[in-house]
Amino acid sequence: MPIGVGLIGLGMAVKPHILSLLELQAQGRITIVGGFAPSADRRSAFSQQWGVPVFDSQEDLLSRSDLDLVLILTPPGTHLATVQAAAAAGKHILVEKPVEISVARGEELAAVTEAAGVRCGVCLQHRFRPAALRLKAVLHQGDLGDILSASASIRWWRDDAYFRQPGRGMKARDGGGVLLTQAIHTLDLLLHFVGPHKDVAGFASTSPLRTIDTEDVTAAAVRFQSGAIGVLDATSVARPGYPERIEIAGTRGSAYLETFQLVIHRHEGPPETVGTAQSGGGGADPMAFDHGPHRGVITEMLDAIEQGREPYNSVRSALHVQRLIEAWLSDAAARA
């Protein structure tokens, strides 16, 4: 039987999800039950654009017996309450990043889903890019040896139109700035490759370019639990926006990953290149990217439900990056 899927939250983040769901529905893998957003105008616009049913209340959607999985695409600070409602209804959950606005609330969210016996994944789709999957396999095989150095650079741009939405860039709505909202994907991917951090020494500031109360210029030095060290650089003030990049150097070789392209240099043999250079959504249009990795996230979630196991991108695994971000900002505040 196809898995019934619904959506809560029909804002900017919905496009790659609904494109993925429509493809999976055409394949017979799922049935789209419908969507919900508090705004009647947004519900109407979504239904007209995508031809998907909408519900007048969250309760009406969650009460559907044919709903198995709900995608929660609402602002971060609403995730816990929405997950509590979905878990109480016995629905599996895929929540947009970040898990919540703090590690403490994220851990509470994880505990809620575990107590209810439902699966819960986090939409950190960069893990599912083909080049990222290849690098993960190469590292697992030990091709690069022991990792000595691992760094990430996320030099993106967000324009005035982006911050025009009420509350965007403010702690009350988003919980954080460039680290929690934009750079989290690349930072999560770095930890996915290298493992959790041990220590971080950071700096963070807010530029005069926009009226927000969160950071948009940051840098840090980091030491990982593995013993590797590196540097981290993240900003949303680098016009017009540049491809994010991860660099890893080990005892037997090195690699760099730039959005969808991976280049591996082993100590012996020719370089290996996977993928091509593409936009990753680092410019003024944050949705200017291929939705294939989102489809990968959802497909993995469907597999986890059918196989009765934790998803590859579980809540617990997603909290590693939020611990790094909180430690980074805490250290930066102490230095201010």
Sequence and secondary structure as in RCSB ss.txt:
>XXXX:A:sequence
MPIGVGLIGLGMAVKPHILSLLELQAQGRITIVGGFAPSADRRSAFSQQWGVPVFDSQEDLLSRSDLDLVLILTP
PGTHLATVQAAAAAGKHILVEKPVEISVARGEELAAVTEAAGVRCGVCLQHRFRPAALRLKAVLHQGDLGDILSA
SASIRWWRDDAYFRQPGRGMKARDGGGVLLTQAIHTLDLLLHFVGPHKDVAGFASTSPLRTIDTEDVTAAAVRFQ
SGAIGVLDATSVARPGYPERIEIAGTRGSAYLETFQLVIHRHEGPPETVGTAQSGGGGADPMAFDHGPHRGVITE
MLDAIEQGREPYNSVRSALHVQRLIEAWLSDAAARA
>XXXX:A:secstr
  EEEEEE  STTHHHHHHHHHHHHHTTSEEEEEEE S HHHHHHHHHHH   B SSHHHHHT TT  EEEE S 
GGGHHHHHHHHHHTT EEEEESSSSSSHHHHHHHHHHHHHHT  EEEE GGGGSHHHHHHHHHHHHTTT SEEEE
EEEEE B  HHHHTSTTTT HHHHSSSHIIIIIHHHHHHHHHHH  EEEEEEEEE  TTS  SS  EEEEEEEET
TS EEEEEEESBSTT    EEEEEESSEEEEEETTEEEEEESSS  EEES     S SS TT S SHHHHHHHHH
HHHHHHHTS  TTBHHHHHHHHHHHHHHHHHHHHH 
